[in-house]
Amino acid sequence: MIHKTIHKYLFKRHEIFYFRWRVTAELQTILSLKEIRFSLRTSSLLVAQARANDWFDLVNHAKLMKSSYQFSEISKANYIQTMKKKISEIQSTKQNSNDSGDVQLIRSIIGGVVHEFDYGDDVEKEVKAAQSLLALNTNATQSIKKSAGITLSEFFKEFLAYKNKLSVDMKESYQLYVRTLIEIMGDKDIGLIEQGDIKNALSDYLKLPKRNIGKYKKISIKVLLEMDIEKKDLLSPKTVSDVKKLLQGIFSYAVERNFVSTSVMNGLNMNLSNDNSYAKYEDHEVLMILNGVNQQKDIAKKWMCWLAAYTGARRGEIIQLRKQDVKFDIKTKRHFLLITDSAGPIKTKNALRGVPIHNELMQEGFLSYVESQNDKLFEGLNADSFTKWFPGFRESLGIIKHDDYHQRKVFHSFRHSFITKSRAVGNQVDKVQQVVGHEKVHFGITDKYSKRYDLYEILDVVDRVSYSEVWTSNSN
């Protein structure tokens, strides 16, 4: 069960506790490593937690500083400086206390090469290796992008003045593009904008709907980016290509004006197609969210997340569930959710289905929650307000918004995690499709003989979905 998780930064191997933290992307170059992992040399959880306490503090500090940086409360230079100071403090504490037994192994990935330092009983060598890897790389520090002293919005005004022959329509289009970009990535100093920021922003832009469609007009960009937008409503790739061209012009002008030395757009290649795909959550991210949401005062938000993780259902399908939609199957002696259009609108006819209730949901007390409700399971919880709340909650846990492929992690990503998990353990694709409400794959002539599977035939689709700390299972 989720609440039995030891700690998101601790795992056990051969009865010994280890600490592991995956360094955030923007700190990897500065620290010259991608992860910190070492033995705590104890089989006692209490001792392990005590020995890892400074490192827990470092991670929490990194999250706090990253949040301040992302919301433009501090500059990137300040962000890096505070992390440098924090690491120096930890190193100093370790040296002064001679408590070197808690550092055995640092696993560093530099330039694609894995370096492992394990010196058996020679703790002194291990500590020196660890401190060497944690020491700030002077060359990397010198290569930090320097502030240009002007934000994107401010520089865009200069750019528009420079482009004084633009037509009124083109000028309005440019203003809309930049306004949207700033809502997506924040009004950053143009000298601190990195190519990854641009890729993420353009990727997000592709997931936005046409704003002239009435139902999207009054919804903020932040909320729209959390929604599952129908493909027919999405902006065209040409529109986003025009946004990219505008950015190329803006940064070329920034180079010309000597605000930046090189354009961040140089060599930027990406596929601008609106496949509307989302990233999945990694196992440890699902656990972080479920553990975190358990601390929320609004218990309805907890069950929204738990149901999404263990059913793969859409946000709209979950939030409109009624007490009467929780059924009991005599044959399997299992409870299940009946998702129908009588509870509210559903996406397609394939969305009409029964979904077995996962044992994790049962053990967590879902039925007790159901019994405590009157009619609607989420009475008073507004879909839009929940969508506005979730991104901030996710970010407070330190979960990065985009994966390495610049795909977004949103509430809908639970659905992708569930489907990926269920398929990975060998469940038939058509059974998975029935559980999540997708159109079934085509089998040619046999289509006319295909049927809806009974509940007992699809139990494994749900039951075999399990989230566990990835590094625990891969640490042998």
Secondary structure, DSSP 8 states (H G I E B T S, - for coil): -GGG--BTTEEEETTEEEEEEE--HHHHHHHT-SEEEEE---S-HHHHHHHTHHHHHHHHHHHHHHHHHHTTSS-HHHHHHHHHHHHHHHHHHHHHHT-GGG----EEEETTEEEE---TT-HHHHHHHHHHHHS--HHHHHTS----SSBHHHHHHHHHHHTTT--HHHHHHHHHHHHHHHHHH-S-BTTT--HHHHHHHHHHHTT-B-TTSGGGTTS-HHHHTTS---GGGB--HHHHHHHHHHHHHHHHHHHHTTSSSS-TTTT---------------HHHHHHHHHHHTT-S-HHHHHHHHHHHHH---HHHHHT-BGGGEEEETTTTEEEEEE-TTSS--SSGGG-EEEE--HHHHHHTHHHHHHH-SSBTTTT--HHHHHHHHHHHHHHTT--SB-TTS-B--TTHHHHHHHHHHHHTT--HHHHHHHHT------GGGGGG-----HHHHHHHHHT-----HHHHT--
